[in-house]
């Protein structure tokens, strides 16, 4: 009796220790999840806190006169006259008419510094779009300089940053604010323009278009090649040392640092085949090499998940092996293949290192319109802006990161939804 009681006591103590160990293990998991979520939350709060201001820009309201004599233009359809037109004079005259007490070359130069260097060209675009404005006057909001933008936003937040402004410029801004002639508006330039040396004029449209063209080419090349390779290795290839060698190398390539693919693209596509640098074609080829192992591995896993009974039933009904794969296995494995492809594209969208090696780090102002136009991509644009000394590029960098994260979240969410929506339970 005593022996049974001792055994029962030992069992209870053992169960207690097991339950405590399990509870500790569960708490370790909860703490790990909390730390991970906290780190992600801190990251997002920091990025959003720094980048939300980039979606607004400072504008100054002035009465501008499109005087024909001031512009030195008689015919708006004459390209030579348009090129030689004195466009910068229009906003400068409008500023001086607003602040008539400003005199001296230095003060006038500081007064002109309230507006962006591209204000004159913005007026040129408006005049070309509305030729009837010639020799007329209108009240218009003009983009302010990046230093003015930085000061005004920080001043509204209660922490004025006037390190790069003179005392007179600060006074002029206060006067404009009191008169309601300076305000924050939606920064459409961020989404409609390419890169620029001037922060207030810089936008992400060129980088977004470059990323889109590069990803389209990557998808066109990598998905059919990756799926075909997976089908052959899984369904048709003989099991021997050569296929084992290929499988090992595919798995190893999935873990190779991405910069190695950039070096490979530099050596083969640029140095050997002489493909131009910094174009979506070479970027798409390099990212295709990088994403192929991921697509092949996920596609093979999707093919393996199809039950053998499907194959046996198709063959038993008289289908050839080709028909069995094409009409039965492939449709059932396609959701997993698409999920792998989307994850591979999301990985390619966020890559920077391989594209730096093939010259897509170049300063590109124009928005690319084809696969052969010089272009950069969004991660490289973020890299370039992060390395810029101007303070205004800090919020531009964070805003571009927010846009990139949005695309990545959408792509990964689409992959999860697609898998849940199309997968079949066996």
C-alpha positions as CSV (number, residue, x, y, z in Angstrom):
1,X,0.0,0.0,0.0
2,X,2.8,2.4,0.9
3,X,4.6,1.5,-2.3
4,X,1.5,2.4,-4.4
5,X,1.2,5.7,-2.5
6,X,4.8,6.5,-3.1
7,X,4.4,5.8,-6.8
8,X,1.3,7.9,-7.0
9,X,3.1,10.7,-5.2
10,X,6.0,10.5,-7.7
11,X,3.6,10.6,-10.6
12,X,1.9,13.7,-9.2
13,X,5.3,15.4,-8.7
14,X,6.3,14.5,-12.2
15,X,3.1,15.8,-13.7
16,X,3.5,19.0,-11.7
17,X,7.0,19.5,-13.1
18,X,5.8,18.8,-16.6
19,X,2.9,21.2,-16.2
20,X,5.3,23.9,-14.9
21,X,7.7,23.3,-17.7
22,X,4.9,23.5,-20.3
23,X,3.7,26.7,-18.7
24,X,7.2,28.2,-18.8
25,X,7.5,27.2,-22.4
26,X,4.2,28.8,-23.3
27,X,5.2,32.0,-21.5
28,X,8.5,32.0,-23.4
29,X,6.5,31.8,-26.6
30,X,4.2,34.6,-25.5
31,X,7.1,36.8,-24.5
32,X,8.9,36.2,-27.8
33,X,5.7,37.1,-29.7
34,X,5.3,40.3,-27.6
35,X,8.9,41.3,-28.2
36,X,8.5,40.7,-32.0
37,X,5.2,42.7,-32.2
38,X,6.7,45.5,-30.0
39,X,9.7,45.7,-32.3
40,X,7.5,45.9,-35.4
41,X,5.3,48.5,-33.7
42,X,8.3,50.7,-32.8
43,X,9.6,50.4,-36.4
44,X,6.2,51.4,-37.9
45,X,5.7,54.3,-35.4
46,X,9.2,55.6,-36.1
47,X,8.8,55.4,-39.9
48,X,5.3,56.9,-39.9
49,X,6.4,59.6,-37.4
50,X,9.2,60.7,-39.6
51,X,7.6,60.2,-43.0
52,X,4.0,61.4,-42.7
53,X,5.0,65.0,-43.2
54,X,6.3,64.1,-46.8
55,X,2.7,63.6,-47.9
56,X,2.2,67.4,-47.4
57,X,4.2,70.3,-48.8
58,X,4.4,74.0,-48.0
59,X,2.9,76.3,-50.6
60,X,2.9,80.2,-50.8
61,X,0.1,82.1,-52.4
62,X,1.2,84.9,-54.8
63,X,-0.3,87.0,-57.6
64,X,1.7,86.1,-60.6
65,X,1.6,88.0,-63.9
66,X,2.3,86.1,-67.1
67,X,3.6,89.3,-68.8
68,X,4.7,88.7,-72.3
69,X,7.5,91.2,-72.1
70,X,8.7,89.9,-68.8
71,X,8.8,86.3,-70.2
72,X,10.4,87.4,-73.5
73,X,7.9,85.2,-75.3
74,X,5.6,86.1,-78.2
75,X,4.6,82.7,-79.4
76,X,3.9,79.8,-77.0
77,X,4.2,77.3,-79.9
78,X,7.8,78.3,-80.7
79,X,10.1,75.7,-78.9
80,X,13.1,78.1,-79.1
81,X,11.2,80.9,-77.4
82,X,10.0,78.5,-74.7
83,X,13.5,77.4,-74.0
84,X,14.9,80.9,-73.8
85,X,11.9,82.3,-71.8
86,X,12.7,84.1,-68.5
87,X,10.4,81.8,-66.4
88,X,12.2,82.4,-63.1
89,X,11.4,86.1,-63.4
90,X,7.6,85.6,-62.9
91,X,7.7,84.3,-59.3
92,X,10.5,86.6,-58.3
93,X,8.5,89.7,-59.5
94,X,5.5,88.4,-57.6
95,X,7.5,88.0,-54.4
96,X,8.9,91.5,-54.7
97,X,5.5,93.0,-55.2
98,X,4.4,91.3,-52.1
99,X,7.4,92.5,-50.0
100,X,8.0,96.0,-51.4
101,X,10.2,97.0,-48.6
102,X,12.9,94.5,-49.4
103,X,16.0,96.0,-50.9
104,X,19.6,95.0,-51.5
105,X,20.9,92.1,-53.5
106,X,21.4,89.8,-50.4
107,X,17.9,90.4,-49.1
108,X,16.4,89.9,-52.5
109,X,18.3,86.7,-52.9
110,X,17.0,85.5,-49.5
111,X,13.5,86.6,-50.5
112,X,13.7,84.5,-53.7
113,X,14.8,81.6,-51.6
114,X,11.3,81.3,-50.1
115,X,10.2,79.6,-53.3
116,X,11.4,76.3,-54.9
117,X,13.9,76.6,-57.7
118,X,11.4,74.9,-59.9
119,X,8.5,77.4,-59.3
120,X,9.2,79.1,-62.7
121,X,9.0,75.8,-64.5
122,X,5.8,74.9,-62.7
123,X,4.4,78.2,-64.0
124,X,5.7,77.3,-67.5
125,X,3.8,74.0,-67.4
126,X,0.6,75.8,-66.3
127,X,0.9,78.4,-69.0
128,X,1.4,75.8,-71.7
129,X,-1.6,73.9,-70.5
130,X,-3.6,77.2,-70.4
131,X,-2.4,79.5,-73.2
132,X,-5.2,82.0,-72.5
133,X,-3.3,83.0,-69.3
134,X,-0.7,84.9,-71.3
135,X,-0.7,88.6,-70.4
136,X,-3.0,88.0,-67.5
137,X,-2.6,87.8,-63.7
138,X,-3.8,85.1,-61.4
139,X,-3.5,84.1,-57.8
140,X,-1.7,80.8,-57.4
141,X,-0.1,78.6,-54.8
142,X,3.6,78.0,-55.5
143,X,5.8,75.4,-54.0
144,X,8.1,76.6,-51.2
145,X,11.8,75.8,-50.8
146,X,12.7,72.7,-48.8
147,X,14.3,74.7,-46.0
148,X,11.1,76.8,-45.7
149,X,9.0,73.6,-45.8
150,X,11.1,72.1,-43.0
151,X,10.9,75.2,-40.9
152,X,7.1,75.7,-41.4
153,X,6.3,72.1,-40.5
154,X,8.5,72.1,-37.4
155,X,7.0,75.5,-36.4
156,X,3.5,74.2,-36.6
157,X,4.6,71.2,-34.5
158,X,5.9,73.7,-31.8
159,X,9.6,73.0,-32.4
160,X,10.8,75.5,-35.0
161,X,13.9,74.4,-36.9
162,X,15.4,77.6,-38.4
163,X,19.1,76.6,-38.6
164,X,19.3,77.3,-42.4
165,X,17.1,80.4,-42.4
166,X,17.9,84.0,-41.8
167,X,16.0,86.1,-39.3
168,X,14.4,88.1,-42.1
169,X,13.1,84.9,-43.8
170,X,11.6,83.8,-40.5
171,X,9.8,87.2,-40.3
172,X,8.6,87.0,-43.8
173,X,7.1,83.5,-43.1
174,X,5.4,84.8,-40.0
175,X,3.9,87.6,-42.1
176,X,2.7,85.2,-44.8
177,X,1.1,83.0,-42.1
178,X,-0.7,85.9,-40.5
179,X,-2.2,86.8,-43.9
180,X,-3.1,83.2,-44.7
181,X,-0.8,83.1,-47.6
182,X,1.3,80.0,-46.6
183,X,-0.2,76.6,-45.8
184,X,0.4,72.9,-46.1
185,X,-1.2,71.1,-49.1
186,X,-1.2,67.5,-50.4
187,X,2.2,66.9,-51.9
188,X,1.3,65.6,-55.4
189,X,4.9,65.9,-56.5
190,X,5.7,62.9,-54.4
191,X,3.6,60.7,-56.6
192,X,3.9,62.4,-60.0
193,X,7.6,63.3,-60.4
194,X,10.9,61.5,-60.6
195,X,14.0,62.0,-58.5
196,X,15.5,65.5,-58.1
197,X,18.4,67.1,-56.3
198,X,15.9,69.5,-54.7
199,X,14.0,67.7,-51.9
200,X,10.7,69.6,-52.4
201,X,10.7,68.5,-56.1
202,X,11.7,64.9,-55.6
203,X,9.1,62.2,-56.2
204,X,8.9,58.4,-56.3
205,X,7.0,57.9,-59.6
206,X,10.2,57.1,-61.5
207,X,11.2,54.5,-58.9
208,X,7.8,53.0,-58.8
209,X,7.6,52.7,-62.5
210,X,11.1,51.2,-62.6
211,X,10.1,48.7,-59.9
212,X,6.9,47.8,-61.9
213,X,8.8,47.3,-65.2
214,X,11.5,45.2,-63.5
215,X,8.9,43.0,-61.6
216,X,6.8,42.5,-64.7
217,X,9.9,41.2,-66.6
218,X,10.9,39.1,-63.6
219,X,7.5,37.5,-63.4
220,X,7.3,36.8,-67.1
221,X,10.6,35.0,-67.0
222,X,10.8,33.4,-63.6
223,X,7.3,31.9,-63.2
224,X,7.1,29.8,-66.4
225,X,10.8,28.7,-66.1
226,X,10.5,27.9,-62.4
227,X,7.2,26.0,-62.8
228,X,8.5,24.0,-65.8
229,X,11.7,23.1,-63.9
230,X,9.7,22.0,-60.9
231,X,7.3,19.8,-63.0
232,X,10.2,18.2,-64.8
233,X,12.2,17.5,-61.6
234,X,9.2,16.2,-59.7
235,X,7.3,14.2,-62.4
236,X,9.6,13.3,-65.3
237,X,13.3,13.5,-64.3
238,X,14.9,10.1,-63.4
239,X,16.1,9.7,-59.9
240,X,19.9,9.5,-60.2
241,X,23.0,11.4,-59.0
242,X,22.6,14.1,-61.6
243,X,19.1,15.1,-60.5
244,X,20.3,14.9,-56.9
245,X,23.1,17.2,-57.8
246,X,20.7,19.7,-59.4
247,X,18.3,19.6,-56.4
248,X,21.1,20.2,-53.9
249,X,22.3,23.2,-56.0
250,X,18.8,24.7,-56.2
251,X,18.5,24.5,-52.5
252,X,21.9,26.0,-52.0
253,X,21.1,28.9,-54.5
254,X,18.1,29.8,-52.4
255,X,20.4,30.7,-49.5
256,X,23.1,32.5,-51.6
257,X,23.4,36.2,-50.7
258,X,21.6,38.4,-53.2
259,X,24.7,40.5,-54.0
260,X,26.2,37.4,-55.5
261,X,23.4,37.4,-58.1
262,X,24.3,41.1,-58.8
263,X,27.9,40.1,-59.4
264,X,26.7,37.3,-61.7
265,X,24.5,39.7,-63.6
266,X,27.3,42.2,-63.9
267,X,29.7,39.6,-65.3
268,X,27.3,37.9,-67.7
269,X,24.6,40.3,-68.8
270,X,26.6,43.5,-68.8
271,X,30.2,42.6,-69.4
272,X,29.6,39.6,-71.7
273,X,26.3,40.3,-73.5
274,X,26.7,44.1,-73.2
275,X,23.2,44.8,-71.9
276,X,23.0,48.5,-71.0
277,X,23.3,49.4,-67.3
278,X,20.5,50.7,-65.2
279,X,17.6,49.5,-67.4
280,X,14.7,47.3,-66.3
281,X,15.8,44.5,-68.7
282,X,19.0,43.8,-66.8
283,X,17.3,44.3,-63.5
284,X,14.6,41.8,-64.4
285,X,17.2,39.2,-65.6
286,X,19.1,39.5,-62.3
287,X,16.0,39.2,-60.1
288,X,14.8,36.3,-62.2
289,X,18.0,34.4,-61.4
290,X,17.5,35.3,-57.7
291,X,13.8,34.3,-57.5
292,X,14.0,31.1,-59.5
293,X,15.2,28.9,-56.6
294,X,12.3,30.1,-54.4
295,X,9.7,29.5,-57.1
296,X,11.2,26.1,-58.0
297,X,11.2,24.9,-54.3
298,X,7.7,26.2,-53.6
299,X,6.3,24.7,-56.8
300,X,7.8,21.3,-56.1
301,X,6.3,21.4,-52.6
302,X,2.9,22.2,-54.2
303,X,3.2,19.3,-56.6
304,X,4.2,16.9,-53.8
305,X,1.1,18.0,-51.9
306,X,-1.2,16.5,-54.6
307,X,-2.3,13.0,-53.4
308,X,-0.9,10.1,-55.4
309,X,-4.4,8.8,-55.8
310,X,-5.1,11.6,-58.2
311,X,-2.2,10.5,-60.4
312,X,-3.2,6.8,-60.2
313,X,-6.8,7.6,-61.0
314,X,-5.8,9.6,-64.1
315,X,-3.4,7.0,-65.3
316,X,-6.0,4.3,-64.6
317,X,-8.5,6.1,-66.9
318,X,-6.0,5.9,-69.8
319,X,-4.4,9.3,-69.5
320,X,-0.8,9.7,-70.5
321,X,1.7,11.0,-68.0
322,X,1.7,14.3,-69.8
323,X,-2.1,14.5,-69.7
324,X,-2.1,13.5,-66.0
325,X,0.3,16.3,-65.1
326,X,-1.3,19.0,-67.3
327,X,-4.9,18.3,-66.6
328,X,-4.9,17.0,-63.0
329,X,-1.7,17.6,-61.1
330,X,-0.9,21.1,-62.3
331,X,-4.4,22.7,-61.7
332,X,-4.4,21.3,-58.1
333,X,-0.9,22.5,-57.4
334,X,-1.4,25.9,-59.1
335,X,-2.5,27.8,-55.9
336,X,0.7,26.8,-54.1
337,X,2.7,27.8,-57.1
338,X,1.1,31.2,-57.3
339,X,1.7,31.7,-53.6
340,X,5.4,30.9,-54.1
341,X,5.6,33.3,-57.1
342,X,4.0,36.1,-55.1
343,X,6.4,35.6,-52.2
344,X,9.3,35.5,-54.7
345,X,8.1,38.8,-56.3
346,X,7.8,40.4,-52.9
347,X,11.4,39.4,-52.1
348,X,12.5,40.8,-55.5
349,X,10.6,44.1,-54.8
350,X,12.6,44.7,-51.6
351,X,16.0,43.8,-53.0
352,X,18.7,46.5,-53.3
353,X,22.2,44.9,-53.3
354,X,22.0,43.0,-56.7
355,X,20.6,46.1,-58.4
356,X,23.4,48.3,-57.0
357,X,25.9,46.0,-58.8
358,X,24.3,46.5,-62.2
359,X,24.1,50.3,-62.1
360,X,20.5,50.9,-61.1
361,X,21.9,53.3,-58.4
362,X,22.2,56.0,-61.1
363,X,20.5,59.3,-60.6
364,X,17.4,59.1,-62.9
365,X,15.2,62.2,-63.3
366,X,12.9,61.1,-66.1
367,X,10.1,58.5,-65.5
368,X,10.9,55.3,-67.5
369,X,8.3,54.4,-70.1
370,X,9.7,51.1,-71.4
371,X,12.0,48.2,-70.5
372,X,15.0,49.9,-72.2
373,X,14.8,53.3,-70.5
374,X,17.2,54.1,-67.7
375,X,15.5,53.5,-64.4
376,X,15.9,52.9,-60.7
377,X,13.8,51.0,-58.3
378,X,12.1,52.0,-55.0
379,X,14.6,50.3,-52.6
380,X,17.5,51.9,-54.4
381,X,15.7,55.3,-54.4
382,X,15.4,54.9,-50.6
383,X,19.1,54.1,-50.4
384,X,19.9,57.3,-52.4
385,X,17.7,59.6,-50.4
386,X,19.0,58.1,-47.1
387,X,22.5,59.1,-48.1
388,X,21.5,62.7,-49.0
389,X,22.7,65.5,-46.6
390,X,19.5,67.6,-46.8
391,X,17.3,67.4,-43.8
392,X,14.1,67.4,-46.0
393,X,15.2,64.0,-47.5
394,X,14.7,62.4,-44.1
395,X,10.9,62.5,-44.4
396,X,11.1,61.7,-48.1
397,X,13.1,58.5,-47.2
398,X,10.6,57.5,-44.5
399,X,7.6,58.2,-46.9
400,X,9.2,56.0,-49.6
401,X,9.7,53.2,-47.0
402,X,6.0,53.5,-46.1
403,X,5.0,53.1,-49.8
404,X,7.4,50.1,-50.2
405,X,6.1,48.5,-47.0
406,X,2.5,49.0,-48.3
407,X,3.3,47.2,-51.5
408,X,5.0,44.4,-49.6
409,X,2.1,44.0,-47.2
410,X,-0.4,43.9,-50.1
411,X,1.7,41.3,-51.9
412,X,2.2,39.0,-48.9
413,X,-1.5,39.4,-47.8
414,X,-2.5,38.5,-51.4
415,X,-0.3,35.3,-51.1
416,X,-2.0,34.3,-47.9
417,X,-5.5,35.0,-49.2
418,X,-4.8,33.2,-52.4
419,X,-3.5,30.1,-50.5
420,X,-6.6,30.1,-48.2
421,X,-9.0,30.8,-51.0
422,X,-7.8,28.2,-53.5
423,X,-6.1,25.5,-51.5
424,X,-7.9,22.1,-51.2
425,X,-8.0,20.0,-48.1
426,X,-7.3,16.3,-48.8
